[in-house]
């Protein structure tokens, strides 16, 4: 969600995928940054994201690590010049 409730809109957030050859493993990283009440951490054993997925609000997690960005996301970024307008009205519903 963009703010604290679904009626204020949803946004897409992208995690970063990092391959650690020493572990032969891909790890998703959350680069949203820490602040009071938000604590994402790097771990090779468990995923510690800044925010948990709230399924009761129909939030989705796509656990796949893609080699390239989703074309729908790129199209939305290229088409829009106002980030808030894009967040509120022009992001894809599903990837």
N, C-alpha and C positions, 0 to 999 in steps of 0.2 A: 504494500500500500504506500501511497505517497506520504500520507500523514498518519493519523491514528485510527481512522475508520474507513471502511470500504466505500462509503458514499463520497469521499473526497478524492477517489481515484486510485488507480493502480499504476505501477511503473515496472519497467524491466530492469533487472540488475544483473550484471554479468560478473561471474566469478572468473578468476584466472586459473588456467590449467598448467601445471608444471610437472614435467617428467623427470623423475630422479632415477638416472640409470643405475646408480649404486643399489637401489632397491627394486629396480625393474617395475616401477609403480608410478601411476599418475596421481597427483594430489590437486584438489581444488583449493584455491586460496581466496579469501575474502578481503579485498583491498579497500573497503569502505572507511576504514580508519576507526580507531578507538576513541571513545569519549566517555564521560560518566554514564554508566549503565550499559555501555556497549563494549564488549571485549572479545574481538576475534583473535584467534591465536594460531600459530603455525604448529602443526603436529603431523608426524608421519603415521601415527596410529589411529587417530580419530579426527573427524572434521569438526572444527570449532568455528562456526560462522558468527558474524556480527548479530544476525537476527535469525530466529527459527521460523520455519514455514508455518503459517497459520491456516491450516486446511479448513477450519470452520468459516473462514472468509474467502474460500475458494482460491487461495494462493497456491501456486504451483512451483515445484522444483523439477528442473530438468537435469538429472544427474549425469548426463552424457557430457563428455569433454569433446568439443568440436575442434577440428583443425582450422576451420575458417568460420567467421561470423555467419549467423543465419541471414539469408538474403532479405527476409522481411524486416529485420532490425536495421540492416544497412539502408534499405529503401526508405524507411521512416526517418532515419538520420539525415539522408541526403535531401529529402523532400521538405523538411521543416527547418525554420530558422529561429523559432521561439521554443526553447526547451520546455517551459511550463505548458504551453499550448500543445506541444507534442505529447508530453506526459498525460495530459488530461484527455486528449481527443484522438490522437493519431498513432498510438502504438498498436501492434498486432495483438489480437485477443489470445492467440495460441501460436506457438512456434512449430 
